[in-house]
Amino acid sequence: MNDPLERLYIPVIAVRPRAEFLHELQRRVHAVLDVPLMESEPEMITDTRAPVDFALHYRDVNAALRWLNDVLGVTTEWVTPESGDGRHAGVRWRTGHISINFKRGIYELGPGAVILATESDDELDALYRRVSAAGAQIARPLGPNWDGAGRNFVVRDPEGNLWELTGP
């Protein structure tokens, strides 16, 4: 069923100010308040996330999180709401972040894809054995990647999203 209000959705655009702007703002606030900026005062915390985030959408967020944790070994950082049906979550693969969301509106159009880089060939081999043992659908078996410089494989999660795991 199509959402009749779909045309009214406004995309969320995350804005992260430059560190220089934040430091100048901190200096100006201290000046207006007539409070000296101490040398030992910790700097204003700035967002250290990468400037690109990935998002995947699922009909059953809780089941997706269980699969991602158990099969791929990603770490769930948070889920909202905390109890009941999960609608939004954040998962981490090393220093990368992936947003896991409830599938609705335009996000029902199709599956997504994510690439996870491993640190070693041994880790890639272990993940392939883990995914195979879990009975996951292997979309492309472990083998050379497109340029022959490394190896990778692609697995499809239960809702059709593709996860490419690639060697170093």
Sequence and secondary structure as in RCSB ss.txt:
>XXXX:A:sequence
MNDPLERLYIPVIAVRPRAEFLHELQRRVHAVLDVPLMESEPEMITDTRAPVDFALHYRDVNAALRWLNDVLGVT
TEWVTPESGDGRHAGVRWRTGHISINFKRGIYELGPGAVILATESDDELDALYRRVSAAGAQIARPLGPNWDGAG
RNFVVRDPEGNLWELTGP
>XXXX:A:secstr
   TTGGG          HHHHHHHHHHHHHHTT    TTS       S S  EEEEES HHHHHHHIIIII  E
EEEEESSSSS  EEEEEETTEEEEEEE  GGGGS   EEEEE SSHHHHHHHHHHHHHTT EEEEEEEE TTSSS
EEEEEE TTS EEEEE  
